[in-house]
Amino acid sequence: MSQLCDPGSLLPADHRQAVLLGRVFDPQEGGPSVVVIRDAEVCDITDTAATISELLDRPDLLDVVANAAPRKTWPLADVLAATVAEPAQEVVRFLSPIDLQVIKAAGVTFAKSMIERVIEERAKGDATKAQKIRGQIDEAIGGAISGLQPGSAEADRVKSILIEEDLWSQYLEVGIGPDPEIFTKAPVLSSVGAGAAIGVLERSTWNNPEPEVVLAVTSDGRPVGATLGNDVNLRDFEGRSALLLAEAKDNNASCAIGPFLRLFDDHFDLDQVAGLVVDLEVAGLDDDYRLIEQSSMDQMSRGLTELVQHAHGDHHQYPDGFVLFTGTLFAPTQDRDQPGMGFTHHRGDVVTISNPALGALVNRVNTAEAAPDWTFGIRRLIGNLAERGLLTAPARR
């Protein structure tokens, strides 16, 4: 049996002081369990909170996570090893660390990736045209967009210039205009975790990973933790038409989150998230290809609190909470197959998204059609928890 990576690499560098929540598949229970990492053990606290969604809403969240008596424990090393084993075994392994939360995403939050979206749009999804268009846009715009405050008078002035130059785009509108792009990335319970296959449509010829920090937000709009995410994207589909966004973003196994949810505490908070650097590595199975990139959160054009407030408020509520992909700086321009064609995935690629404070999210690329079917939805979760005697009436708030 082979492994995707060193199992220990999934852990944050300071995991012994980090407050780490997760979910595991427990074959004895036939479903997921809520767990907390304590030293070298994985502790099942599902009888305290049946879902991560319920747990995050508790006012005594940190106290419960620290002190709840476990109903089961497993050696951390064993669960990590099972998580990255290929092929996956019917043993206890980590899943995506979220459950009933709605999966939202903020798009075009970095100037560099904003330009790439404009290129996709003008190339109509044709990767062969991207290099020429990139040169034209760079010549016309230069660094005019970098550093602009979205919605500001200066941003409005730049918008007027770009309209005159026939360079305005819907992507620039959400990038430097007053309102960000906030969309629903994937259905509830559909995200996959570390070690799982991620899927791109078989008929897509221009696609890429999108390494991002993902915020976990409570039902009343409070960010309480962060994790890593891969907002798998089909550039050819979205480039042909923005109305194909759902088909470009939401496919079988196209949303990876994990490996753990790190809660905010005295050692880690939202301000630190705003300064994180996210590393991306793509290692090819069939061509020895290697791509290494970074995405720096301090280059975001909008603040994290602003993005959360655009997603949640008087205009929109999430009674089970939500998670928010915060966007990526990654612009996949490095050629892979042919000069001028840029990057696209090959089946078998190993994608590693990492940060010392959040660990590593490692997945292997497959097609959406060949990746394991998504079969465990909300009805199965409710039925499984009921069979285990874990459903209780929710507290009134």
C-alpha positions in Angstrom: 0.0 0.0 0.0 1.5 3.4 -1.0 0.9 6.8 0.7 0.3 10.2 -0.8 2.6 11.9 1.6 4.3 11.6 5.0 1.2 11.3 7.3 2.8 13.7 9.9 3.0 16.5 7.3 -0.8 16.9 7.6 -0.3 18.4 11.1 0.4 22.1 11.9 3.9 22.7 13.0 2.7 23.7 16.5 -0.1 21.1 16.7 0.4 20.4 20.4 -0.7 23.9 21.3 -3.2 24.3 18.5 -6.9 23.6 19.1 -7.8 21.2 16.2 -11.2 19.9 15.4 -12.0 17.3 12.7 -14.3 14.5 11.6 -13.4 10.9 11.1 -15.2 8.1 9.3 -15.7 5.4 11.9 -16.5 2.0 10.2 -18.0 0.6 13.4 -20.5 3.4 13.4 -21.0 3.5 9.6 -20.7 7.3 9.6 -18.8 10.4 10.7 -17.7 11.3 14.2 -16.7 14.7 15.6 -13.2 14.6 17.0 -10.6 16.8 18.7 -6.8 16.2 18.6 -5.3 15.9 22.0 -1.5 15.3 22.0 -1.1 11.9 20.3 -4.8 10.9 20.4 -7.9 11.5 18.3 -10.8 11.8 20.7 -14.4 11.2 19.6 -16.7 13.8 21.3 -19.7 13.1 19.1 -22.0 12.5 22.1 -21.2 16.1 23.2 -21.9 17.6 19.8 -23.2 15.4 17.0 -22.0 17.8 14.3 -19.2 20.3 13.8 -21.9 22.8 13.0 -23.6 22.4 16.4 -20.3 22.5 18.2 -19.0 25.7 16.7 -22.2 27.5 17.8 -21.7 26.7 21.5 -20.7 29.7 23.6 -18.4 27.5 25.6 -16.7 26.1 22.5 -13.1 26.2 23.6 -13.9 24.8 27.1 -15.9 21.9 25.6 -13.2 21.0 23.1 -10.6 21.0 25.9 -12.6 19.1 28.5 -15.3 17.0 26.9 -14.9 13.3 27.9 -14.2 11.2 24.8 -16.4 8.3 24.0 -13.6 6.7 21.9 -10.0 7.4 21.2 -7.5 6.3 18.5 -3.8 6.8 18.1 -3.3 10.0 16.0 -0.5 8.4 14.0 -2.7 5.5 12.9 -5.5 7.8 11.7 -3.2 10.0 9.8 -1.6 7.0 8.1 -5.0 5.6 7.1 -6.0 9.0 5.7 -3.2 9.3 3.2 -3.1 5.5 2.3 -3.8 4.5 -1.3 -6.2 2.9 -1.8 -8.3 4.1 1.0 -9.2 1.4 3.5 -12.3 0.8 5.6 -10.6 2.0 8.7 -10.9 5.2 10.8 -9.7 8.1 8.7 -10.1 11.8 8.6 -12.8 13.4 6.5 -13.4 17.1 5.6 -13.7 18.9 9.0 -17.1 20.5 8.2 -20.6 19.0 7.9 -23.8 21.0 7.9 -22.3 24.4 7.1 -23.1 26.0 3.7 -19.9 26.2 1.5 -19.5 29.7 0.3 -16.6 31.3 -1.6 -15.3 34.8 -2.3 -13.9 35.3 -5.8 -11.5 37.8 -7.4 -10.0 39.0 -4.1 -6.4 39.3 -5.4 -5.3 41.6 -8.2 -3.1 39.0 -9.9 -5.8 36.4 -10.1 -8.3 39.1 -11.1 -6.3 39.7 -14.3 -6.2 36.0 -15.0 -10.0 36.0 -14.8 -10.1 38.8 -17.4 -7.8 36.8 -19.6 -10.0 33.7 -19.3 -13.0 35.8 -20.3 -11.3 37.4 -23.3 -9.9 34.1 -24.4 -13.3 32.5 -24.3 -11.8 29.5 -22.5 -9.2 28.9 -25.1 -5.8 28.5 -23.4 -3.9 29.0 -26.7 -4.9 32.7 -26.7 -4.0 33.4 -23.1 -0.4 34.4 -23.5 -1.1 37.1 -26.2 -4.0 38.5 -24.2 -2.0 38.6 -21.0 0.6 40.7 -22.8 -2.0 43.1 -24.1 -3.6 43.6 -20.7 -0.2 44.0 -18.9 0.8 46.7 -21.5 -2.5 48.6 -21.0 -3.0 48.3 -17.3 0.5 47.7 -15.9 0.3 47.9 -12.1 -2.7 50.3 -12.0 -5.0 47.8 -10.2 -2.6 46.5 -7.6 -3.2 48.2 -4.3 -6.5 49.8 -5.2 -9.1 49.9 -2.4 -12.2 48.4 -3.9 -15.1 50.8 -4.1 -12.9 53.9 -3.5 -12.9 57.0 -5.6 -9.5 56.0 -7.1 -10.9 52.6 -8.1 -13.8 54.4 -9.8 -11.4 56.6 -11.7 -9.4 53.5 -12.9 -12.7 51.9 -13.9 -13.5 54.9 -16.1 -10.1 54.7 -17.8 -10.5 50.9 -18.4 -13.9 51.5 -19.9 -12.5 54.0 -22.3 -9.8 51.5 -23.3 -12.4 48.8 -23.8 -10.8 46.7 -21.1 -13.6 46.7 -18.5 -14.8 43.3 -17.3 -17.3 41.8 -15.0 -14.3 40.4 -13.1 -12.9 43.8 -12.6 -16.3 45.0 -11.4 -16.2 42.5 -8.5 -12.5 42.9 -8.0 -12.3 46.7 -7.5 -16.0 47.7 -7.3 -18.0 48.1 -4.1 -19.4 44.6 -4.0 -17.3 41.4 -3.9 -18.2 38.1 -5.6 -19.7 35.7 -3.0 -21.0 32.5 -4.4 -22.0 29.0 -3.3 -19.1 26.7 -4.0 -20.6 23.3 -3.3 -23.6 21.5 -1.6 -23.7 20.8 2.1 -21.7 17.6 3.0 -20.1 17.3 -0.5 -16.6 18.5 0.4 -13.8 15.9 0.6 -10.9 15.9 3.0 -7.2 15.2 3.0 -6.2 12.0 1.2 -9.3 11.9 -0.9 -9.4 12.2 -4.7 -10.3 15.6 -6.2 -12.2 15.7 -9.5 -12.1 17.8 -12.7 -14.5 17.2 -15.5 -13.2 14.7 -18.0 -14.0 17.0 -20.9 -12.2 20.0 -19.4 -8.8 20.8 -21.0 -7.8 23.9 -19.0 -8.2 23.7 -15.2 -6.2 24.3 -12.0 -6.2 24.1 -8.2 -7.0 27.1 -6.2 -5.2 27.1 -2.8 -7.2 29.1 -0.3 -7.7 29.8 3.4 -11.2 28.8 4.5 -12.9 30.5 7.4 -15.4 28.7 9.7 -18.3 31.1 10.6 -21.0 30.5 13.2 -24.7 31.0 12.6 -24.5 34.5 14.1 -21.7 35.5 11.7 -18.6 35.1 13.9 -15.4 33.6 12.4 -14.2 31.0 14.9 -11.5 29.1 13.0 -9.7 28.5 9.8 -8.6 25.6 7.6 -7.2 25.1 4.1 -9.2 24.5 0.9 -8.8 23.7 -2.8 -11.5 25.5 -4.8 -10.9 23.3 -7.9 -11.6 25.3 -11.0 -12.3 24.7 -14.7 -10.8 27.7 -16.5 -12.1 26.7 -19.9 -15.7 26.5 -18.7 -15.8 29.8 -16.7 -13.8 31.5 -19.5 -16.5 30.6 -22.1 -19.2 32.2 -20.0 -19.6 33.4 -16.4 -22.9 31.7 -16.4 -21.0 28.4 -16.5 -19.6 29.2 -13.0 -21.6 26.4 -11.3 -20.4 23.8 -13.9 -16.8 25.1 -13.5 -16.8 25.0 -9.7 -19.3 22.4 -8.5 -18.6 18.9 -9.6 -18.1 15.5 -7.9 -15.0 15.9 -5.6 -14.3 19.4 -6.8 -14.2 20.9 -3.3 -11.5 19.8 -0.8 -11.2 21.2 2.8 -9.0 20.3 5.6 -7.2 18.5 7.1 -8.3 20.1 10.4 -10.3 23.1 11.6 -8.0 25.2 13.8 -10.0 27.2 16.3 -9.2 30.8 17.2 -7.7 31.1 20.7 -4.8 33.0 22.4 -2.3 31.4 20.0 -4.1 31.9 16.7 -6.7 34.5 15.6 -8.2 36.2 12.6 -5.4 38.8 12.5 -2.9 36.0 12.1 -4.9 34.5 9.3 -4.8 37.8 7.4 -1.0 37.4 7.3 -0.7 33.7 6.3 1.3 32.5 3.3 -0.3 29.5 1.6 2.1 27.2 -0.3 1.0 25.2 -3.3 2.9 22.2 -4.8 1.7 20.2 -7.8 3.6 17.0 -8.6 2.9 15.2 -11.8 2.6 11.4 -11.9 3.1 10.9 -15.6 5.5 13.7 -16.6 7.6 14.5 -13.5 6.2 17.9 -13.6 6.6 20.1 -10.5 4.9 23.4 -9.8 5.6 25.4 -6.6 3.7 28.7 -5.9 2.7 30.8 -2.9 -0.4 32.8 -2.1 0.1 35.6 0.5 -3.1 36.7 2.3 -1.7 40.2 2.9 -2.1 40.9 -0.8 -5.9 40.5 -0.7 -7.8 43.6 -1.9 -10.5 43.2 0.7 -10.4 42.4 4.4 -11.6 39.1 5.8 -14.2 40.7 8.1 -15.6 42.6 5.0 -16.0 39.4 3.1 -17.8 37.7 6.0 -20.1 40.7 6.3 -21.0 40.5 2.6 -21.9 36.9 3.0 -23.8 37.1 6.3 -26.0 39.8 7.9 -29.5 41.1 7.8 -29.6 40.2 4.1 -28.7 36.5 4.5 -28.6 34.1 7.4 -27.1 30.6 7.8 -28.7 28.8 10.7 -26.2 26.0 10.5 -23.2 28.3 10.0 -21.1 28.5 6.9 -17.5 28.3 5.7 -16.0 30.9 3.4 -13.2 30.3 0.8 -11.4 33.6 0.9 -9.8 33.6 -2.6 -6.4 32.9 -4.1 -3.5 34.8 -5.4 -2.5 31.7 -7.5 -2.5 32.5 -11.2 -1.5 29.3 -13.1 0.6 30.8 -15.9 3.5 28.4 -15.9 3.5 26.3 -19.1 3.2 22.6 -18.7 2.3 20.8 -22.0 3.1 23.3 -24.7 4.6 26.8 -24.8 1.9 29.5 -24.3 -0.7 27.0 -23.0 -0.1 27.6 -19.3 -1.0 25.1 -16.6 -3.6 22.4 -16.6 -4.0 19.3 -14.5 -3.1 15.8 -15.5 -4.8 12.8 -13.9 -2.7 11.5 -11.0 -1.3 14.9 -10.0 -0.6 15.2 -6.3 -1.7 18.6 -5.0 -0.4 19.8 -1.7 -1.7 23.0 -0.1 0.0 23.9 3.1 0.8 26.4 5.8 2.7 25.8 9.1 -0.2 27.0 11.2 -2.9 24.9 9.4 -1.0 21.8 8.2 -1.3 20.3 4.8 -4.2 19.4 2.5 -3.0 16.7 0.2 -5.1 15.2 -2.6 -4.6 13.3 -5.9 -6.3 14.5 -9.0 -8.8 12.3 -10.8 -11.7 13.0 -13.1 -15.0 14.0 -11.5 -16.6 11.0 -13.3 -14.0 8.5 -11.9 -13.7 9.9 -8.4 -15.8 8.1 -5.8 -19.4 9.1 -6.0 -20.8 11.4 -3.3 -23.4 9.2 -1.5 -23.4 10.5 2.1 -25.8 13.4 2.2 -28.0 15.1 4.8 -30.6 12.3 4.9 -28.0 9.6 5.5 -26.3 11.7 8.2 -29.5 12.2 10.1 -30.4 8.6 9.8 -26.9 7.5 10.9 -26.9 9.8 13.9 -30.4 8.7 14.9 -29.4 5.0 14.7 -26.5 5.9 17.1 -28.8 7.7 19.5 -26.9 11.0 19.0 -29.8 13.3 17.9 -31.0 15.7 20.5 -33.3 18.7 20.3 -31.3 21.8 19.5 -31.0 24.5 22.1 -33.1 27.6 21.5 -31.2 30.7 20.8 
